[in-house]
Amino acid sequence: MIDHHPVFQFLRTRHWLAGLAGLLHMILVGCSSTPPPPPAPLSKVVSVQAAETAARLSQAGNWVAAAREWQKAADWFTALNDPVQEAMALHNLAQAQKELGRWDSARGNLETAAGLNRGQGQTNTWWRNQLVLLQVDELAGNTNALATRLASLAPEIETQPSAQLHGLFLLEWGRWQIRSGNWAAAEQAFGQAALEFSKAADRRGSAAVLVNRAKLAMQQAQYPQSLKDWQAALHEYEKMADPAGVAAALTGLGDSLLAENPKSPEGIQFLERAARSFRVQQRPAEEIVILQRLITALRKAGQPLAETQASLAAAHANRAAWLETAEQPKAAAVQWRAAADLWNSLSDPEKAQRASATAERLEQQPTKP
């Protein structure tokens, strides 16, 4: 699964982060039209500074450090009895944990944030907690929890006035219908989502509808329609200068062409461009998936594999390094083993030996829960 797909990305909630810089400025210097206020309590300054630091780390994709700072911010907001800001910090802590694959921790913090938001009458933010909980359930493969949560939320969404939130929920509902094989229900959900995003003038949401419609068409082997939707999605992501969306759409175009013709030269080119894009974005998990598909396509087309296999070995090594940083040594070791196998097949014993040695070292380390 490509876990950083734009369908997930546009669901990330950053609306709490935007005001942190202004809030800290007001705390430290006050308003220029009034006399300087007395110094703010240190605890207040520390809490907001922690949240600002965490926001910057999240935006930079430094998820381990971001998780630490969001936990620190949440602790301070708890000590200050500020449940709204505590919920904000816990939500973003959970986002970082989701990126790190710590599903149980993410779920627990989202549930806590949702309880705080509901208690404070923060309906929109409560809904955003729920939407990320749906993502966590899906990523963790917890289909029973996902089905239960969707069923419980369906009646409540009818009372939600936000067109954007309606659209986001309908997307998740439609994705579940695809998983369940209910094509007509999925198409209906995506059609309704498109209307809601149009009302909200939400371009990312509208592009996500195109992505999901393209996937639905692929599931039904309707490749001309899938290509049409992927092309439309690519056009939208290009206009928004969204590299993750562009790469996902290029992947979809390649997959559609190769599903129809396993030797399609154009399909191979699309996958090559998608792999390069993910490499530039330093997203080796997605690059690995694309390169594996690309090797299969090249093999069927009778084209050379060595260059792509070398890229795949490097992507495995990059993914392993990321997992080490994320304090997941066992998962990192698996990636180093995969890199070693490829380097052995490419007659590069020096790199293979280093990768194997690193894997052995990591296999002895405990994994952080």
Solvent accessible surface area in square Angstrom, and as a share of the most:
residue,aa,sasa,rsa
1,M,142,0.64
2,I,28,0.14
3,D,37,0.19
4,H,29,0.13
5,H,14,0.06
6,P,5,0.03
7,V,1,0.00
8,F,6,0.03
9,Q,52,0.23
10,F,32,0.13
11,L,3,0.02
12,R,41,0.15
13,T,6,0.03
14,R,97,0.36
15,H,90,0.40
16,W,36,0.13
17,L,13,0.06
18,A,89,0.69
19,G,45,0.43
20,L,6,0.03
21,A,64,0.49
22,G,41,0.40
23,L,66,0.33
24,L,22,0.11
25,H,108,0.48
26,M,105,0.47
27,I,24,0.12
28,L,95,0.47
29,V,83,0.48
30,G,9,0.08
31,C,59,0.35
32,S,123,0.79
33,S,97,0.62
34,T,73,0.43
35,P,111,0.69
36,P,120,0.76
37,P,65,0.41
38,P,111,0.70
39,P,131,0.82
40,A,30,0.24
41,P,90,0.57
42,L,136,0.68
43,S,30,0.19
44,K,62,0.26
45,V,17,0.10
46,V,32,0.18
47,S,0,0.00
48,V,0,0.00
49,Q,79,0.35
50,A,5,0.04
51,A,0,0.00
52,E,23,0.10
53,T,44,0.26
54,A,0,0.00
55,A,8,0.06
56,R,142,0.52
57,L,37,0.19
58,S,11,0.07
59,Q,112,0.50
60,A,84,0.65
61,G,30,0.29
62,N,63,0.32
63,W,27,0.09
64,V,16,0.09
65,A,18,0.14
66,A,0,0.00
67,A,9,0.07
68,R,145,0.53
69,E,41,0.18
70,W,0,0.00
71,Q,73,0.33
72,K,88,0.37
73,A,0,0.00
74,A,2,0.02
75,D,78,0.40
76,W,87,0.30
77,F,1,0.00
78,T,75,0.44
79,A,78,0.60
80,L,66,0.33
81,N,129,0.66
82,D,35,0.18
83,P,31,0.20
84,V,45,0.26
85,Q,45,0.20
86,E,26,0.12
87,A,0,0.00
88,M,1,0.00
89,A,0,0.00
90,L,13,0.07
91,H,0,0.00
92,N,9,0.04
93,L,3,0.01
94,A,0,0.00
95,Q,13,0.06
96,A,0,0.00
97,Q,19,0.08
98,K,8,0.03
99,E,13,0.06
100,L,3,0.01
101,G,29,0.28
102,R,30,0.11
103,W,70,0.24
104,D,114,0.59
105,S,43,0.27
106,A,0,0.00
107,R,46,0.17
108,G,38,0.37
109,N,27,0.14
110,L,0,0.00
111,E,76,0.34
112,T,70,0.40
113,A,0,0.00
114,A,4,0.03
115,G,48,0.46
116,L,44,0.22
117,N,2,0.01
118,R,131,0.48
119,G,63,0.61
120,Q,90,0.40
121,G,57,0.55
122,Q,64,0.29
123,T,76,0.44
124,N,76,0.39
125,T,11,0.07
126,W,19,0.07
127,W,6,0.02
128,R,41,0.15
129,N,0,0.00
130,Q,11,0.05
131,L,3,0.01
132,V,0,0.00
133,L,0,0.00
134,L,0,0.00
135,Q,1,0.00
136,V,0,0.00
137,D,0,0.00
138,E,15,0.07
139,L,25,0.12
140,A,36,0.28
141,G,51,0.49
142,N,57,0.29
143,T,55,0.32
144,N,121,0.62
145,A,28,0.22
146,L,6,0.03
147,A,34,0.27
148,T,94,0.55
149,R,36,0.13
150,L,2,0.01
151,A,63,0.49
152,S,66,0.42
153,L,5,0.02
154,A,29,0.23
155,P,89,0.56
156,E,62,0.28
157,I,6,0.03
158,E,130,0.58
159,T,116,0.67
160,Q,7,0.03
161,P,126,0.79
162,S,27,0.17
163,A,22,0.17
164,Q,60,0.27
165,L,0,0.00
166,H,33,0.15
167,G,0,0.00
168,L,2,0.01
169,F,5,0.02
170,L,27,0.14
171,L,1,0.00
172,E,6,0.03
173,W,75,0.26
174,G,0,0.00
175,R,27,0.10
176,W,49,0.17
177,Q,13,0.06
178,I,25,0.13
179,R,106,0.39
180,S,55,0.35
181,G,37,0.36
182,N,71,0.36
183,W,88,0.31
184,A,86,0.66
185,A,36,0.28
186,A,0,0.00
187,E,72,0.32
188,Q,117,0.52
189,A,4,0.03
190,F,0,0.00
191,G,19,0.18
192,Q,78,0.34
193,A,0,0.00
194,A,29,0.23
195,L,119,0.59
196,E,28,0.12
197,F,0,0.00
198,S,80,0.52
199,K,144,0.61
200,A,40,0.31
201,A,89,0.69
202,D,19,0.10
203,R,119,0.43
204,R,103,0.38
205,G,0,0.00
206,S,39,0.25
207,A,0,0.00
208,A,0,0.00
209,V,3,0.02
210,L,38,0.19
211,V,0,0.00
212,N,1,0.00
213,R,65,0.24
214,A,0,0.00
215,K,68,0.29
216,L,4,0.02
217,A,4,0.03
218,M,49,0.22
219,Q,108,0.48
220,Q,59,0.26
221,A,61,0.47
222,Q,86,0.38
223,Y,46,0.18
224,P,95,0.60
225,Q,78,0.34
226,S,0,0.00
227,L,37,0.18
228,K,138,0.59
229,D,13,0.07
230,W,7,0.03
231,Q,89,0.40
232,A,38,0.30
233,A,0,0.00
234,L,17,0.08
235,H,100,0.45
236,E,37,0.17
237,Y,3,0.01
238,E,91,0.41
239,K,113,0.48
240,M,33,0.15
241,A,83,0.64
242,D,13,0.07
243,P,78,0.49
244,A,5,0.04
245,G,0,0.00
246,V,32,0.18
247,A,0,0.00
248,A,5,0.04
249,A,0,0.00
250,L,8,0.04
251,T,7,0.04
252,G,3,0.03
253,L,1,0.00
254,G,0,0.00
255,D,29,0.15
256,S,0,0.00
257,L,29,0.15
258,L,22,0.11
259,A,52,0.40
260,E,97,0.43
261,N,71,0.36
262,P,63,0.40
263,K,117,0.50
264,S,8,0.05
265,P,90,0.56
266,E,94,0.42
267,G,0,0.00
268,I,5,0.03
269,Q,104,0.46
270,F,18,0.07
271,L,0,0.00
272,E,57,0.26
273,R,109,0.40
274,A,0,0.00
275,A,2,0.02
276,R,124,0.45
277,S,25,0.16
278,F,1,0.01
279,R,96,0.35
280,V,122,0.70
281,Q,43,0.19
282,Q,153,0.68
283,R,33,0.12
284,P,15,0.09
285,A,24,0.19
286,E,1,0.01
287,E,4,0.02
288,I,14,0.07
289,V,34,0.20
290,I,0,0.00
291,L,3,0.02
292,Q,88,0.39
293,R,92,0.34
294,L,5,0.03
295,I,14,0.07
296,T,63,0.36
297,A,5,0.04
298,L,7,0.03
299,R,139,0.51
300,K,110,0.47
301,A,30,0.23
302,G,68,0.65
303,Q,74,0.33
304,P,120,0.75
305,L,37,0.18
306,A,59,0.46
307,E,146,0.65
308,T,18,0.10
309,Q,34,0.15
310,A,44,0.34
311,S,28,0.18
312,L,10,0.05
313,A,0,0.00
314,A,45,0.35
315,A,1,0.01
316,H,13,0.06
317,A,15,0.12
318,N,80,0.41
319,R,47,0.17
320,A,0,0.00
321,A,50,0.39
322,W,65,0.23
323,L,8,0.04
324,E,56,0.25
325,T,88,0.51
326,A,1,0.01
327,E,61,0.27
328,Q,32,0.14
329,P,9,0.06
330,K,89,0.38
331,A,37,0.29
332,A,0,0.00
333,A,1,0.01
334,V,95,0.54
335,Q,35,0.15
336,W,41,0.14
337,R,84,0.31
338,A,29,0.22
339,A,0,0.00
340,A,3,0.02
341,D,96,0.50
342,L,27,0.14
343,W,29,0.10
344,N,90,0.46
345,S,78,0.50
346,L,48,0.24
347,S,96,0.62
348,D,43,0.22
349,P,96,0.60
350,E,114,0.51
351,K,84,0.36
352,A,3,0.03
353,Q,136,0.60
354,R,133,0.49
355,A,0,0.00
356,S,29,0.19
357,A,58,0.45
358,T,30,0.18
359,A,0,0.00
360,E,94,0.42
361,R,123,0.45
362,L,3,0.02
363,E,64,0.29
364,Q,148,0.66
365,Q,68,0.30
366,P,118,0.74
367,T,64,0.37
368,K,104,0.44
369,P,140,0.88
